[in-house]
Amino acid sequence: MEILTSRTLLTSPDPQALTTFYRDVLGLAIAREYPGGTVFHAGAGLIEIPAHMSPRDGVGDVLWLQVRDVTAARDELAGTGVTIHAEPETKPWGLREMTVHDPDGRALILVQIPDDHPLRRDLR
């Protein structure tokens, strides 16, 4: 499976305070903002603070992995015995996503960005 990009999603009971810390204390540059979240540049990687996900909801930190074809990735992982926790589907924000867990129970969200999605057109 080819991974194109990745980011770490940090969940928090207070996403605004966490965003302020990464932006103002650590001084990380903002890669993009969206309603309910901020994505920061972190060297060669990205850190995202999604306000719509909370550890109170049983969601811990998440690894976000962009792939070319989420259906092909699903078939490849299922073929190796990985349990698919959420089948590929188009989310309300327009990304095709699926979820598996690593051996420690950490969620890995595999994401396909459709050709017509704003992330493909936003060259910031």
Backbone as JSON, one array per atom type, in Angstrom:
{
  "sequence": "MEILTSRTLLTSPDPQALTTFYRDVLGLAIAREYPGGTVFHAGAGLIEIPAHMSPRDGVGDVLWLQVRDVTAARDELAGTGVTIHAEPETKPWGLREMTVHDPDGRALILVQIPDDHPLRRDLR",
  "N": [[0.85, -1.17, 0.0], [0.61, 2.16, -0.88], [1.5, 5.06, 0.8], [0.61, 8.37, 0.66], [0.55, 10.89, 2.02], [0.63, 11.91, 5.47], [-0.8, 12.51, 8.71], [-0.92, 13.36, 12.16], [-3.58, 13.12, 14.35], [-4.54, 14.92, 17.07], [-6.49, 14.5, 19.77], [-8.56, 16.27, 22.1], [-9.97, 17.29, 25.24], [-10.23, 19.98, 25.37], [-10.01, 21.5, 22.69], [-9.5, 24.1, 21.75], [-7.66, 25.23, 23.57], [-5.53, 23.47, 23.13], [-5.0, 23.99, 20.45], [-4.2, 26.68, 20.65], [-1.84, 26.3, 22.14], [-0.16, 24.83, 20.34], [-0.08, 26.62, 18.19], [0.59, 29.22, 19.29], [2.44, 28.88, 21.44], [4.29, 26.81, 20.7], [4.66, 27.76, 18.17], [3.97, 26.73, 15.64], [3.37, 26.72, 12.15], [0.32, 27.33, 10.44], [-1.17, 25.01, 8.38], [-3.66, 24.6, 7.26], [-7.01, 25.64, 7.95], [-10.23, 24.64, 9.05], [-13.79, 24.53, 9.47], [-14.07, 23.78, 12.74], [-11.51, 22.72, 13.16], [-7.88, 22.62, 13.02], [-4.94, 22.39, 11.08], [-1.54, 21.86, 11.38], [1.76, 22.64, 10.18], [4.46, 20.51, 10.8], [7.47, 20.14, 10.75], [8.42, 17.68, 8.5], [5.97, 16.54, 8.66], [2.43, 16.62, 9.52], [0.26, 17.99, 11.97], [-2.91, 17.64, 13.3], [-5.64, 19.17, 14.91], [-8.61, 18.16, 15.66], [-11.66, 19.48, 16.38], [-14.06, 18.14, 16.35], [-13.64, 15.61, 17.27], [-13.18, 13.82, 20.26], [-11.46, 12.85, 23.26], [-13.24, 12.19, 25.2], [-15.23, 10.93, 23.88], [-14.28, 8.45, 23.56], [-12.33, 8.42, 21.68], [-9.0, 8.3, 20.88], [-5.69, 9.5, 20.17], [-5.05, 9.69, 16.68], [-3.93, 8.24, 13.64], [-3.68, 9.55, 10.47], [-3.84, 8.56, 7.23], [-3.13, 9.15, 3.93], [-4.15, 7.62, 0.98], [-3.97, 6.39, -2.43], [-6.15, 4.92, -3.39], [-8.75, 4.04, -1.59], [-10.44, 1.85, -1.5], [-8.96, -0.2, -2.7], [-6.9, -0.3, -0.81], [-8.35, -1.19, 1.38], [-9.08, -3.76, 0.54], [-6.54, -4.92, 0.31], [-5.6, -4.78, 2.99], [-7.6, -6.27, 4.35], [-7.1, -8.69, 3.16], [-4.78, -9.45, 4.43], [-5.65, -10.1, 6.88], [-6.37, -8.04, 8.57], [-8.73, -6.45, 10.62], [-11.49, -4.66, 9.5], [-12.7, -1.77, 10.71], [-14.33, 0.35, 10.04], [-15.92, 0.53, 7.08], [-14.94, 1.66, 3.75], [-16.22, 4.83, 2.97], [-17.87, 7.75, 1.68], [-17.46, 10.68, 3.36], [-19.33, 13.36, 5.02], [-17.76, 15.62, 4.6], [-16.6, 15.17, 2.21], [-14.41, 13.45, 1.78], [-13.17, 10.16, 1.08], [-13.19, 7.65, 3.36], [-11.89, 5.15, 5.61], [-11.57, 2.96, 8.45], [-9.16, 1.3, 10.42], [-7.54, -0.54, 13.08], [-4.43, -0.36, 14.85], [-2.12, -2.77, 16.39], [-2.06, -1.84, 19.04], [-4.5, -0.73, 19.4], [-4.91, 1.79, 18.41], [-6.5, 4.1, 16.29], [-6.4, 4.07, 12.76], [-6.99, 6.08, 10.17], [-7.69, 5.69, 6.92], [-7.48, 7.54, 4.02], [-8.88, 8.74, 1.04], [-8.54, 11.27, -1.27], [-10.85, 12.68, -3.25], [-10.74, 13.55, -6.77], [-12.12, 15.95, -7.31], [-12.21, 17.31, -4.91], [-11.87, 20.07, -2.59], [-9.34, 20.04, -1.28], [-7.61, 19.2, -3.24], [-7.52, 21.35, -4.91], [-6.63, 23.5, -3.38], [-3.76, 25.12, -3.04], [-2.18, 26.08, -1.02]],
  "CA": [[0.0, 0.0, 0.0], [1.39, 3.38, -0.98], [1.03, 6.17, 1.62], [0.97, 9.62, -0.01], [0.83, 11.85, 3.08], [0.08, 11.48, 6.75], [-0.86, 13.49, 9.77], [-1.34, 12.85, 13.45], [-4.71, 13.87, 14.9], [-4.49, 14.98, 18.52], [-7.8, 14.82, 20.33], [-8.44, 16.97, 23.37], [-11.22, 17.77, 25.82], [-10.23, 21.43, 25.14], [-9.27, 21.68, 21.45], [-9.06, 25.48, 21.59], [-6.43, 25.39, 24.35], [-4.49, 22.72, 22.45], [-4.67, 24.76, 19.25], [-3.43, 27.84, 21.1], [-0.51, 25.83, 22.52], [0.64, 24.49, 19.15], [0.08, 27.81, 17.36], [1.22, 30.37, 19.94], [3.57, 28.5, 22.29], [5.28, 26.14, 19.87], [4.87, 28.57, 16.97], [3.81, 25.97, 14.4], [2.63, 27.4, 11.09], [-0.95, 26.7, 10.08], [-1.25, 24.49, 7.02], [-5.03, 24.92, 6.85], [-8.05, 25.65, 8.97], [-11.55, 24.29, 8.55], [-14.72, 24.66, 10.59], [-13.9, 22.73, 13.75], [-10.19, 22.13, 13.26], [-6.68, 23.29, 12.5], [-3.85, 21.51, 10.7], [-0.28, 22.57, 11.49], [3.0, 22.07, 9.66], [5.35, 20.04, 11.87], [8.59, 19.57, 10.0], [7.96, 16.99, 7.3], [4.65, 15.98, 8.92], [1.33, 17.5, 9.87], [-0.48, 17.71, 13.2], [-4.26, 18.18, 13.2], [-6.44, 19.18, 16.12], [-10.0, 18.15, 15.2], [-12.59, 19.76, 17.46], [-15.2, 17.22, 16.28], [-13.26, 14.34, 17.89], [-12.8, 14.08, 21.63], [-11.17, 11.66, 24.05], [-14.46, 11.86, 25.97], [-16.03, 10.05, 23.03], [-13.55, 7.21, 23.41], [-11.39, 8.55, 20.57], [-7.67, 8.74, 21.28], [-4.95, 10.06, 19.06], [-5.35, 8.96, 15.45], [-3.02, 8.42, 12.51], [-4.43, 9.8, 9.24], [-2.97, 8.15, 6.13], [-3.73, 9.33, 2.62], [-3.83, 6.6, -0.02], [-4.54, 6.69, -3.74], [-7.42, 4.22, -3.61], [-9.11, 3.48, -0.28], [-11.05, 0.53, -1.69], [-7.84, -1.14, -2.91], [-6.22, -0.44, 0.48], [-9.23, -2.02, 2.2], [-8.96, -5.15, 0.09], [-5.2, -5.38, 0.66], [-5.53, -5.0, 4.44], [-8.47, -7.4, 4.7], [-6.41, -9.89, 2.69], [-3.73, -9.82, 5.4], [-6.3, -10.45, 8.13], [-6.69, -6.86, 9.38], [-10.16, -6.2, 10.79], [-11.93, -3.35, 9.02], [-13.63, -1.26, 11.72], [-15.29, 1.18, 9.31], [-15.74, 0.32, 5.65], [-14.79, 2.91, 3.0], [-17.43, 5.59, 2.64], [-17.67, 9.18, 1.49], [-17.9, 11.42, 4.54], [-19.99, 14.63, 4.67], [-16.76, 16.61, 4.18], [-16.2, 14.85, 0.86], [-13.29, 12.52, 1.69], [-13.49, 8.74, 1.23], [-12.43, 7.22, 4.53], [-12.14, 3.88, 6.28], [-10.81, 2.89, 9.7], [-8.64, 0.06, 10.99], [-6.79, -0.27, 14.31], [-3.14, -1.03, 14.95], [-2.15, -3.74, 17.49], [-2.29, -1.18, 20.33], [-5.86, -0.2, 19.42], [-4.92, 3.14, 17.85], [-7.22, 4.17, 15.02], [-5.76, 4.54, 11.55], [-7.99, 6.47, 9.19], [-7.15, 5.72, 5.57], [-8.24, 8.59, 3.34], [-8.69, 9.02, -0.38], [-9.04, 12.61, -1.59], [-11.38, 12.65, -4.62], [-10.16, 14.53, -7.69], [-12.83, 17.23, -7.29], [-12.26, 17.82, -3.54], [-11.11, 21.32, -2.41], [-7.94, 19.81, -0.92], [-6.84, 19.04, -4.48], [-7.42, 22.66, -5.57], [-6.02, 24.46, -2.47], [-2.32, 24.92, -3.18], [-1.41, 26.77, 0.04]],
  "C": [[0.9, 1.23, 0.0], [0.73, 4.47, -0.13], [1.52, 7.45, 0.98], [1.34, 10.72, 0.98], [0.27, 11.28, 4.37], [-0.01, 12.68, 7.68], [-1.29, 12.78, 11.04], [-2.47, 13.73, 13.95], [-4.65, 13.77, 16.41], [-5.85, 15.39, 19.04], [-7.62, 15.42, 21.71], [-9.81, 17.32, 23.92], [-11.35, 19.29, 25.66], [-9.42, 21.73, 23.88], [-8.77, 23.11, 21.24], [-7.76, 25.73, 22.34], [-5.27, 24.65, 23.67], [-4.05, 23.44, 21.19], [-3.82, 25.97, 19.61], [-2.0, 27.44, 21.46], [0.35, 25.58, 21.28], [0.89, 25.71, 18.28], [0.94, 28.88, 18.04], [2.43, 30.03, 20.79], [4.67, 27.84, 21.47], [5.58, 26.91, 18.58], [4.75, 27.81, 15.67], [2.97, 26.77, 13.39], [1.37, 26.61, 10.76], [-0.91, 26.28, 8.62], [-2.63, 24.79, 6.44], [-5.93, 24.91, 8.06], [-9.36, 25.27, 8.3], [-12.51, 24.44, 9.72], [-14.55, 23.49, 11.56], [-12.51, 22.13, 13.8], [-9.09, 22.96, 12.64], [-5.63, 22.24, 12.2], [-2.58, 22.35, 10.69], [0.82, 21.86, 10.71], [3.85, 21.68, 10.85], [6.53, 19.35, 11.22], [8.07, 18.94, 8.73], [6.56, 16.41, 7.47], [3.62, 17.06, 9.21], [0.72, 17.03, 11.18], [-1.84, 18.39, 13.05], [-4.93, 18.11, 14.56], [-7.9, 19.29, 15.68], [-10.97, 18.35, 16.37], [-13.77, 18.8, 17.47], [-14.89, 15.84, 16.87], [-12.77, 14.63, 19.29], [-12.45, 12.79, 22.35], [-12.36, 11.25, 24.92], [-15.35, 10.91, 25.2], [-15.35, 8.7, 22.82], [-12.57, 7.23, 22.25], [-10.07, 9.04, 21.14], [-6.99, 9.41, 20.1], [-5.07, 9.12, 17.86], [-4.26, 9.24, 14.42], [-3.87, 8.48, 11.24], [-3.48, 9.51, 8.09], [-3.69, 8.32, 4.8], [-3.22, 8.26, 1.67], [-4.46, 7.0, -1.35], [-5.95, 6.14, -3.91], [-7.79, 3.5, -2.32], [-9.76, 2.11, -0.41], [-9.97, -0.53, -1.91], [-7.09, -1.36, -1.61], [-7.04, -1.32, 1.41], [-9.06, -3.49, 1.84], [-7.59, -5.73, 0.46], [-5.09, -5.69, 2.15], [-6.38, -6.18, 4.88], [-7.81, -8.71, 4.28], [-5.3, -10.35, 3.6], [-4.32, -10.14, 6.77], [-6.62, -9.27, 9.03], [-8.21, -6.68, 9.43], [-10.48, -4.79, 10.33], [-13.0, -2.86, 10.01], [-14.67, -0.32, 11.12], [-14.97, 1.05, 7.83], [-15.58, 1.67, 4.93], [-16.14, 3.54, 2.7], [-17.05, 7.05, 2.44], [-18.29, 9.91, 2.67], [-18.57, 12.73, 4.11], [-19.02, 15.71, 4.2], [-16.11, 16.24, 2.85], [-15.02, 13.9, 0.69], [-13.81, 11.09, 1.8], [-12.59, 8.2, 2.31], [-12.83, 5.83, 4.98], [-11.27, 3.84, 7.53], [-10.41, 1.46, 10.02], [-7.94, 0.45, 12.29], [-5.46, -1.0, 14.27], [-3.18, -1.98, 16.15], [-2.36, -3.13, 18.87], [-3.67, -0.56, 20.43], [-5.99, 1.22, 18.89], [-5.63, 3.13, 16.5], [-6.32, 4.7, 13.92], [-6.87, 4.82, 10.56], [-7.28, 6.54, 7.84], [-8.07, 6.59, 4.72], [-7.86, 8.65, 1.86], [-9.31, 10.38, -0.65], [-9.53, 12.58, -3.03], [-10.8, 13.78, -5.47], [-10.82, 15.9, -7.61], [-12.9, 17.86, -5.89], [-11.43, 19.11, -3.42], [-9.66, 21.13, -1.99], [-7.05, 19.64, -2.14], [-6.6, 20.39, -5.16], [-6.71, 23.7, -4.72], [-4.51, 24.22, -2.44], [-1.51, 25.64, -2.11], [-0.36, 25.9, 0.58]]
}
